[in-house]
Amino acid sequence: MERINFFKPVIDIVETGNQIKFLRKKCGFSVRDIQNIFGFEYPQAVYAWEQGKNIPSIDNLLVLSRLFNVPVEQLVISRNVEVEINCAADVADNLSEKNVKSCKSKLSA
């Protein structure tokens, strides 16, 4: 069995929240403005995004990207996590998305 290490992107919720807060302020929106745009009864959802406790849904990320006039990729901050894949040698030689899924994978710390 051959081991292959590669890095996969994962969303950094805290940094994404910081980015949302930064862009909101840069564009001149208050938390209440965002609350009203989304029709939230309370502002807690917006605060939770900005504090990195929750991440907006994909639909809400699309709305935020339009409000802030940035691509979604600029809202969502990712970091790379190293992943180790244990594969048969022949699979490792022809590593592709399909083959990766057929291998056992685990996160390495």
N, C-alpha and C positions, 0 to 999 in steps of 0.2 A: 504494500500500500504506500503510495507516494503522498506526501503532504505539500500543499501549495498554500502560500499566504498571499492574501490580497487585501486591499482596503476598500470597504464599502461605506458610502456616505449615510449618516444618520442625522436626523434633525436635532439640533441643539435648541431645546425649548427655551432656555433662559436667554440665550443670545438672540433668538428669534423675537422674544418679547422685548428685549432691549431695542432691537431694530424697529419694531412696530412703534414703540414709544418715541424713538428718535424721529422717525418719519412723520408721525402724527404731529409732533411739535414743529418740525421743520415746515410742514404744510399749513400750520396755523390752526389746527383742529384741537378742540378741547376734548376731554373724555366724554363730556355730556354730548358734544356734537356727534361723536362716533356712536354713542349709545342711541341717540335719536335716529341716525341714519340707518342703523340696524333694527330699530324698533324694540330695543330691549327695555323692559320695565325698569330695571336697575342697572347701574354702571359696573356692577361687580364682574361681569363677563369681560369687559374691556380691561379692567384692572388685573384680572387673572391672566389674560394674555400678556400684558406688559410685565407682570411679575414672574412670568415663566411657569405659572402653575398649570395652565392649559394652553393648547394651541388652537387657533381658529380652524374651523372646518375648511375644506377646500373651497366651498362656495364663498365663505367669508374672506378667505385669502384673496380670491379673485376680486371681490368688492374692494378690499383694502388696496390691492395693487392698482385698481383704477382710480380710487380716491387720491392715492399718493403719487400716481403717474409713474409707477415703477413696475418692472416685470415681477412676477411672483417669486422668481429665483432670487431677487434682491431682498424680498421680505423674509424668506425662509433661510436661516443660517444653518449650515450643516458642518459636521466634523467627520473625520474618517475614523472608522473602527477597523482594526485588523481582524481578519477572519481567516481561520485555518480550515482548509478543506482536505479531507482524507479521501483520496481517489485511487482507483486502480491505475496502474501505470499507463495503460492505453487510453484511458479517459483523460489523464493529465496531459498527455501529448496533444490531444485535440480539444483542449479546454474551450468550451463555449457556454453560453447562457444555459442551454438545455443540459449540458453535461454537469455544470455546476449544481443545478437543481437535483441531479441524480446522485450526487455525492453527499455524504454526511458532512454537515458543517457545524462548527461551534465557534463561539466568540472566544478569543484569547485575551486574557487580561493584560 
